Structures are given as C-alpha cells and as structure tokens.
Amino acid sequence: MRAIDWTDGTTERPGHIRLLDQSLLPQSETVLEIDTVDDLIDAIKRLAVRGAPALGVAGALGVALAVQNLDPAEVDKAIDKLRVARPTAVNLALGVDLARAARPDGAAAVLAAALKVRDDDIAASSAMAKHGAALLGEILSDSAASSARLMTICNTGGLAAVERGTALGVVQEMHLTGRLKQAIALETRPLLQGSRLTAWELLQMGAPFDLIVDSAAASILAAGGADAVLVGADRIAANGDTANKIGTFALALAADYAGVPFIVVAPESTVDTQTASGAEIDIEDRGSTEVAEIRGMRLAPEGIAAANPAFDVTPAKLITAIVTDKRVIRPDRGDRPDQPL
C-alpha cells in the first residue's frame, strides 16, 4: 500500500487519511485511519508518518480534513498547528500552504489541491530515481556503474514518500535495471529507521544488502567498500547546505575523506530558497527518551539527560550532487540550488 493516501467518503464515514504506521514496522503492518487534524498531528509527532515528501502530502491532506470537518472559525487554528508539527522539514509547511491557498474556492478545491500534492510526489519519485541512476552512470567508473555498492542512511524509500521515495528510489532503480551489486544501510540511531524501515523495504524489493551500525560507515568507506553515498534531505538551503537525519554530516565527512561521491536526492519542493544557508535551519531536538530507551526498554541510567537533535546540516562543499525531480545540481562544480531551473 501507499505510505499515505486519501480515502473517499461514504454514507457512513467522510473522506479521511489512511497511512501505514511506521512506528510499528517491521513487527506490525498497521494501517491508521485518520479523521481529525489532531490525530494527524499526533501521527506526525510520533513518526507514524515521516519523511519529507510524505510530510508534505500529510500537510496538504490535513488541510482538506480541517476544511471538511471543522467549523470555519476553527480551521485556521488547526492548520497553523499542523504547519509547525515538525519544524525542520520544509515540505510539511509547503504542503499545508499549497492546499490552504485553495480554501477560498471551497472544500472540493482544497481536496483537489491536496491530491495534486500527492500525485506530484509520486511523479517526482519516479523522476528522481531515473535522474539519480543516470548520474551514477556518469560519475562512477564503468565497472562500478554496472555493479554499484551504494550506502545510505535513515529511510528514504516509499515509506518516506507516497511511493518509491528519494535516495532509496535510486537504489531501487539500480536494482531493477541490474546495476546494483549491494546496498549498505546504516541502522540510523536513535530510532533505527535504517534497520526497521530501510531493511524492510530492501527485503520487499529483493535487493542485495547489508545492514551496518552507524559507526561502521566511515571505516567501510575508507576501505573502499562503497562506490557512492545516497541520502535524502528535509531542507536544502539556497547555497546547497542540506539538513537530513542526524549522522548524515559524519557520513559526508567520511565520504569526502574516502573520495566517494556524496549525493543528496530530494524533490524540488525540498529546496528552500528563503533559507540562505544551513545556519538558518531550525534543528528539532526530540528529547531524551528516544536516546535512553527503545520501545519502552531502558538502556541508559535513570535520570540522565540526553541531547537528541533529529537532524544535522551537511555543508554544500561536501556534496557532489543534489538530484531533484527537475534537475541535477553540482555543488562540486559551483552550482547552487537558487540558480534558475
């Protein structure tokens, strides 16, 4: 099923959002039926739905829910609350704004705008997969391009979008065209999106892969164990600095040391030209519990405090290329995302 979608209404139940609860994967494939904006915000905050593209779709569909179900006086308050449910990913606010702009034309227009955000995301994922695979064919040696070992962090597949995804979509394209030797997935602490979600998706697609602890990535890269690193993004600044899952910056440093291409894959909607550089990106801290516990099991001593930034910023100078659904930007050649398409 799609990671997130809209279900048309019936006489018994109005239209609503259906999403796969990613917080329960891989042990349980549970579908949530979301009828209210508050329930959607809860799902976003506890990462039942996550990934920048999926959050953009969630934001747009959430506006449709608000307009459909709330009194007019309550709609703006609900939409404003939804818009800031997670601050780092630009797509959530963008999805909200795109659907909200149709509000003067009525509920049907709002829903149509939200569904367009969904459909545009599906098309973008397909385009990114093809652009990314083509880029690998250009920048890797002939042997590596035809039998690539690709490292990735966090989850950037169909679970992070509606279908297919961003960086993992490129991995899937390489696999489907017989050019993937091995995917290397970092476990991605503290919430293990790599071991729980990316490994699950790689199994679904039948791709060869290894799962590694985050701290093994640098030594594997230095030893020549990967041909390229592919990551997603939650916000791309005008100068090419990129916010992504915590650990991405360390991965970029290791790739730079090893001389391995470091490629960011994200939809054009993730480019935020209003944010000049990574220094202006608001980094969400999710509190101590996620670091000190795993699903209720205590790992650290009681009473300790833990810093838990969910994202970090990779400087543009460490990025070989940024692949979107519209173009390939080459920071290593002086390109910037704020240059005209």
N, C-alpha and C positions, 0 to 999 in steps of 0.2 A: 504494500500500500504506500501511498504518498506520505511523507513525514507530516504534512499538514495540508488540509483541504477544507472546502466548504461543502456542506450537505444541504440540499434544497429542503425547504419546509414541506410539511404535510398538514393534514387537517388536525392531527394530534399534536404536532410539535413544529414550532417555527424553524426556519433555517438556522444552522449553527456550525461551529467549527469542530472538525474531527482531527485529532492528532495522535501520533504514536508517542506514548510516554517514555522518553529516552532515559529517564532516571531509573527505570526498572529493567532496561536491557543489560545484558542479554538473557537474564534469567526469565523474564516475562515480557511477552509482546502484548502490552495492554493498550487499548485504544480509549482515549478520553473524549467524551462528548462535552464540548464547552458551550454553555448557553449564555454566560454573563461575562462582562468585561473583568469583573473582579476575579472570576475563576481563570480567565486567560492571564491576567497579571500574575496570579499565583503560579500558574504553569510556567511562565517565563522566568520568574524569580528562582524557582526551584529546579530549573533547567529541564523540565519535562519537554519543552521545546527550546531549541538553542541553535546556534549557527547564524551568522549574519544574514544570509539570504532568507532563511526560514523566519527569522525575527521580522524582516521587512514584510513578509507575507502575513505573519501573525498580526503585526500592527495594522495593516490595511483591513484585514478581515475583522479585527477587533472594532474598528470604527463602524463597519457595517453592522456588527452586533449591537453597538451602542445606539446607533440611529434607529435600528429596528425595534429595540426592546425598551428603551428608556424614554422618560418624559423629556421633551425638548430642553427644559431647564437643567436637566441633569447630564445631558450629552457632553457638553464641553468639559465639565469637570472630570468625567470618566475618561475622555480622550486625552486630556492633559496628563492624567495619572498613568495611563497606558504608555504615553510617549516617552516617559522617563523611567520606565520599569527597569531598564538596564542602560547605563549611560555611555558605555564605550562604543558599542556597535552603532554606526550611523544609520544602518538600514532600518532599524526599528522606527526611529523618528521619521525617516523618509517615507516609509510605507504608510504611517499614520497621516502624514501631511498630504500624500497623493490622494488617499481616499477622502480625507476631510475636505479637500478642495471641491469635491463634487457635491457636498452637502446641500448647497442652495438649490440643486436640481432634484432633490428628493432621495428617498431611501433606495429606490431602484438604481439610480445613478451612482450612489455610493457603493452599492454592491458590485455594480459593473466595473467601477474603478478598482475595487479591491481584487476582483477576479482577474483584471488585466495585470495587476502586480504579480499575481500568482503565475499567470501564463507567460509573462515576460521573464520571470525567473526560470521557468522550465526551458524556454528558448535560450536564455543566457547560459545555462549549464551546458547545453549541447554545444554551443559555440565555443565556450571556454575549453571544453575537452578537446575539440579539434585544433584550436589555436595552440594550446599547450603542447599537444603531441607533435604538431608541425614544428614548433620552436625547438623541441628536444631533437628532432631530426636535423635541425640546422646547426645547433651548437655543440652536440656531442659527436664524438668520433663515430665512424661508420659502424664499428663493432658494438659500441655502447648504445647507439641509437636503435640498433636492431635487436638488442638483448639487454635492456636497461635495468639497472638496480636503482630504485627510487625510494628515498627516505622521506617520511612525512611525520608531522606532529599533530596531536589532537584529532578531531574528526571533521573532515571536510567533504564527506560524501553526500548521498541523497538524504541522509538524516539531518544534515545541516542546511538543506535547501528544501525543495519540494520533490525533485527528482535529480539524481545523478550527482550534483554538487559541484565543488570548485576544484581544489587540488586533487582530491581522490577521484574526481571525474576524469582528470587527465590520466591518472594511473589506470582507471578502468578502460579508457580509450586505448592506451598502450597494450593492455592485456587483450582486448577484443581484436586488435589488429596484429597480435602475435609478436609484439615488440617488448614485452615485459619479462625480464628474467626473474626479478624478485622485488617485492615491495618490502620496505623496512619501516615498521610502525612503532613510534615511541609510545610507551604506556600513557604518558601525559598525566603526571600528578598535578593536583591532589585528587581529582575526581575520576581519573583513569578513563578519559574519553577514548584514548587510543586502544587500550586493552578491552574495554567494554563495547565500544561502538565501531571503531575502525576495523578491529579484528573481526567483528561480527559481519560487517559489510564486505570485507575481503573474502570471507568464507562464502557469503551469498553469491559473489561473482566468480568464485572458483579460482581466484588469483593466487599464485605462489607468494608467500610472505613469511617474514619473521617478526615477532614481537620482541622489543627490547626495552630495558629500563632507560629512562631519560638520560641517566649519567653515562650510558654506554655509547651514546651517539657520537661524541667527539672522537673517541678512540677508533671507532669504526670508520669514520670519515678520514681520519688521519692515516689509517692503514689502507686506504683505497677501497673501502668496502661498499661505497655507493657512488653512482655516477652523477646524481643530481639530487637536490633537496627541493621538495614542493610543499608549500604551506598556503594556508588561506589568509584572510585578513578581515578584521572587524571595522577598520577605518584606515584609509590611505590619505595622508595629508597631501597638500598641494605640491610639496617639494619631494614627495616619494617616500617619506618616513611612513612606516606601517605598523599599526597596532594589531597584535594577534595573541594567541594563547601564551601564557607565561611559559618561558623556555624557548620561545622562538628566537629571541635575540642571541641566546647562548648557541643555538643551532647555527645561526648565521655567522657568528664569530668562528665556530669550528669549521664551517664550510669555507669561509674565507681563508683560513689557515691551510686547509687541505687543497685549495684551488678547485673546489667543486661548485658548479653553478647553483645559485640560490634563487629560486623562482617563486614569486607570490602569484597566486591565482585567485581572483575575486571579480565579481561583476562590476561593471562600470558604476553602478549605483553606490558602491562602497568608496569610491573616490570622493573625498570631501574637500573641494577647493576653498571652502570657507575656513578650513583649518590649515594654517600656514605650514606648520611643522609638527613633528611628534611631541614637542614640548607642550603643545596646547591640548593634547588629547587627555581627557579625563579617564584615569585608570581606576576601574572598580575594584575595591577590596571587599571580599566576601566573608570576612570574619574568621575566627579561629577554628570553629567546629570542623570545617572541611579538611583542615590540616591535621587536627588532633584525633579525628575519628574517621572510620569508614563504615557507612551504613549502620551507625549506632554502636560500633565496637570501638572502644577507646584504645588509641595507640600511644598517646603521649600522657605524661603525668597530669593528674587533675590540677586545675588552677593555672596552667601555663597560658600565656598569651602567644598568639602566632600571627605574624603578618601574612596576608593571603591575597596579594594582587592577582587578579584573574588574567591580566594581560601584561605584555611588555611592548616596548617600541623598538623596532629594528630600523636603524638609520638607512637612508637611501643608498649610501655609499657601499653598503654590504649586500645590496640587492642586484642581482644580474638582470632580472627582467620582471615586469609586472604584466601578467596576462589577464585581460578582461574579455568580455564578450564582444567588444568593439575594436580592440587593438592590442598590440604588444608594445609596452613602454620599456625602454632600455636605460635605466639609471646608470649602468656601467658605461654608456656612451653619452651621458649628459642629458638624456631625455627626462622630462618631468610630467607628472600626471596633469598639471594645469595647463599644459600646452594644448592648442586646439586639436580636436579629433581629425 
